[in-house]
Amino acid sequence: MLGTVVNSFAIILGSIFGIMIKQGIKEEYKKTIMDGVGLSVIVIGIMGAIKSENTILVIISIVLGSIIGEVIGIEKKLNSLGNRMEGKFGKEDSNFSKGFVTASLVYCVGAMAIVGALESGLLGDHSTLFAKSILDGISSIVFASTLGIGVAFSAIAVFLYQGLITILATYLKELLTPDIILEMSAVGGILIMAIGINILELKKIRIGNMLPAIFIPLIYSIFASFFGL
């Protein structure tokens, strides 16, 4: 869990610094910065998605995961949580919920979050999460300078998400083959692309409802192992 703890603290520290410099950045600068971040996020997502070696599995994962997410209503629950937190901690910050949800998704669905947490649980190797901590710390400065204090609270989502994967990895090590991890990362790459589209406000995609898609390749691996496929 050390890597996840460091990652969470890096986001909090970066957010604090971003909030400190927020007032010194002109609105037009903030808009241009967020456009740049959105484009960068899309490129990062593409780089992760094209690594897939089983496109059919990725497509099925997105479809099934989206259906599951819609039934559960994950996006609605995330926004509701963000709004409740905004009422308690961000009364003067109209972007609190947006900052919390956007940053939580960016930091949780990426390949480094998945692979890093798995390496931490399977091998006790925290190097990927340490590297992610640096990247997240820097990006949280940008996010917080434009979206406010809500970004800092995304550290809670990161801690719970990566921590859970780290713990589960110790029990699922036989099923988490390199091929399955690759496909999970590819699905995550597609979701990261969607986040970039949302940041650019090209289209509102309910990314939260797609989150279960990341774990469909793992579920496929469990069924394939059970039935000897």
N, C-alpha and C positions, 0 to 999 in steps of 0.2 A: 504493500500500500504506500510505500515511501514515495514512489514516482507520482502517484495520484495526489498525495498531500502537497508535494512541492508544486505540482501543476496548479492546484487550487489556489495556493498562496500567491503564485506568480500572477494569476488573473486578478486577484484582489489588489495586489500592489500596483500592477499596471493600470487598473481602473482608477485607483486613488490618484495616481499621477495625471491620468487623462482628465479627470474632473478638475484638478488643480489648474490645468492650462486651458480648460474649456472656454472660460470667459475671454481669453485672449485671441480666440480664433474667430474670424469673421464668418457670417452665415454662408456666404458664397464659397468660402474656402471649405467649410464643413461639407457642403453639397458635393463639391468636386472631389474631396477626399473619399466620401462614401461611394461615389461613382467608381473611383479607382479601386477601392476595396471590393466592390461588387464584381468588377471585371476580373480582378485577381482571384477571387473565390471561384468564379466560373472556370478559369484556367486550371486551378488546382483540382477542381472536380473532374474536369476532362482527363487530366493526367492520371487520376485514380481509376476512372471508369474504363479507359481503353486497355487497362491491364488484364481485363477479364479474358479467360480462356473458355468460358462456357456462357455465351451470350443468352442462350435459351433460359438457363437457370436464373440469370440476372433479370430477364424480362418477367419470368414467372414470379420471382421474388418481389419485384416492384408491384405487380398486379395483386398478388395474394396479400402482401404486406399492407398495401393501401386499403384493401377491403377490410382487413382486420382492424387497422387504425381508424377507419371510418366508423365501424361498429362500436369500437371502444370510445371514440370521440377524443383522441389524444390531443389534437390541436385545440379543441375547445377547453379542455382541462388545463393545458399549458397557459392559454391566455387568461383563463379564470384565475389560475395561481398567480400569474404576473399582475393581474389587476388587484388581487387581494394584497399582495406584497406592496404594490404601489400605494394602496390606501394606508398602509402602516408606515412605510419607509420613504416613499417618494411623492409626497403630496404636492411638492413644488416642481416635480419633474414629470411633464406630460408624456415623455418618451420612456418612462420606466419600464412598462410592460413590454414595449417593442424592443428595448435594449436587452432585457432579461431573456425573452424568447429567442431573439435573433442570435445573441451571443451563445446561449445554451446549445442551440442547434449547430452553430458553426464549430464549437469546441467539442461536441459529442459525436457527430456523425462521421468525422474524418477517419481516414485510414490510420493515422498515427494514434488516434484515441483507441481504436480497436486493437491494432497490432501491439501498440505499446502496453495496453492493459493486459493483453494475453501473454506477452513476454514477461511482464512483471509477475503474473500468477504462475506461469509454467516454468520459467527459468530463474526467477528472482533477478532478472536483468531490467533495470530501470532506465537505461540509457536513452531509449526512444522517448519515454515520457519526460525525461530531463530536457531533451531537445525540443519537445513539444511545449514544455513550460516556457522556454525562451521565446518561441514563436507566439504563443498565446499571450505572454506578458506584453510583448511589443504590440500585437494587434489589439489587445484590450485597451491600450493607451488611445489608439485611434478610435475604437468603438465608443469608449467612455467619453472622449472629448466631443463626440457628436450625439450620442444616444443617452449619456448620463449614467447615474448610479446603478441603474438596473443591470448594467453589464457586470458589475462586481458580484451581484447575487447569482450570476450564472455559475460561479465557482461551486455553489452548492450542488447544482445539477451535474457538474463535471465530477465532483467527489463521489456522488451516489452512483452515477452511471459507470465510470471507469472502475470504481471500487467493486461494484457488483460483478463486472466482467472479470476482474482480477480474481475474485473469490471463486466464481463459477469455473474459471479456467482450470483450477486445480482438480476439479471433479470431472471435467470433460476433455482432458488432455488427449485421450485416445481418439476422440472424434474430430478434434481441431487440427486437421491435416493442413499442410501448406496450401493445398488447392482450395480448401474450404475457406481458409483465412483470406486468400486472394479474392475469392468471389464476394465475401462479406465486405471487403475493402472496395471492390468495384461498385457494389450497390451503394455504399457510403459515398463514393465519388459522384454518383448520379444525384444523390440528395444534396451534396455540396453545390453542384451546378444549380439546382433549384433554389438554394439559398441565395446564390449570386443574382439570380433572376429576380427574386423578391427584393433584394437590396436595391437593385436598379429600378424597381417598381415597373418592370415590363409586364408582369402578370402576377397576381396573387395566387401562390401555390400553397396548399395546406400540407406543408412538409412534415409537420408533427404527426399527421395521420399516416405518413409513409414510413415512420421509424421502424415498425415491426419488420419491414422488408429486409433490414440488415441481418436479421437472425434467421430468415428463411433458408439460406444455404446450410446453416448449422442443423436446422430441423430436417432438411433433406438428407444430410449426412447421417443423422440418427436413424431415419427410416431406412436408408440404403444399407446401413450396417445391420439393422435388425432383420431385414428381409433378404440380406445377402445379395443386394443388387450391385 
